[in-house]
């Protein structure tokens, strides 16, 4: 029988360093052509869409993640892992943790590859699940010394700051504006549902690194052209996914493949003062990549 994992199982077994290391491996594998990761596909249904991402790691496994856009309060994602040798299902994960930790860990890999080595201070815009996992993974690759957080809800940003202090042991404060959250910070994490810019490029310190998780398309984006104008390097985890957006990405010009940076084929940051930006678009197959790692951990323990 395949392993069946819940969110509790994933949370207990998948720590940030393991998740980030897995995503770096996935980025390198995708760049080398070992991880086949086509853009996500979706079926339009009445009232929403059923979305699927799939991946195949050559000679090892293949699998998929499915989720919907119906907006159910108790809606769940499904991740399935097949053994490539015989097609058997090795593991299934039901819930949100694999998807959230995968996105956070890709962001952590981006911070590790693009941010200054001495970056320690973090500004967060957003206070939801994605904002948390971005910070969770960032703290695994940089010695975070302080956090400032802003979101539209005063209660949620205060709760987020309290969670940072309790779970990560890092001083954190809730602030009253996005500008206050990011000014002077080494690292900026933006994970919102806003279709309008919430981050101004003018507020970024020289040498800052920015992770962008939310909307990034023409006509709906959580950032504006002023941010891109200040950036010396813009990278993404999946050039194929980035090219398939409709409407297109707000970004014009060259976007670097983060996998090529991870593989050492392309350079990362060019100087301490350069502003770097990571566009998180979702490298397909990475949820399955993480499920494979968690399943291996559980199998080794048993």
HUNOR-V874674 format. One line per field, one symbol per residue. ss: DSSP state (A for helix, B for strand, O for the rest). A space follows every 50 residues. Layout:
ss=???
//
This chain:
ss=OOBBBOAAAAAAAOOAAAAAAAAAAAAAAAAAOOBBOOOOBBBBBOOBBB BBBBBBBOOOBBBBBBBBOOOOOOOOBBBBBBBOOOOOBBBBBBBOAAAA AAAAAAAAAAAAAAOOOOOOBBBBBOOOAAAAAAAAAAAAAOOOOBBBBB OOOAAAAAAAAAAAAAAAOOBBBBOOOAAAAAOOOOBBBBOOOOOOOOBO AAAOOOOOBBBBOOOBBOOBBOBOAAAAAAOOBBBBOOAAAAAOOOOOBO OOOOOBBAAAAAOOOOOOOOOOOOOBBBBOOOOOOAAAAAAAAAAAAAAA AO
//
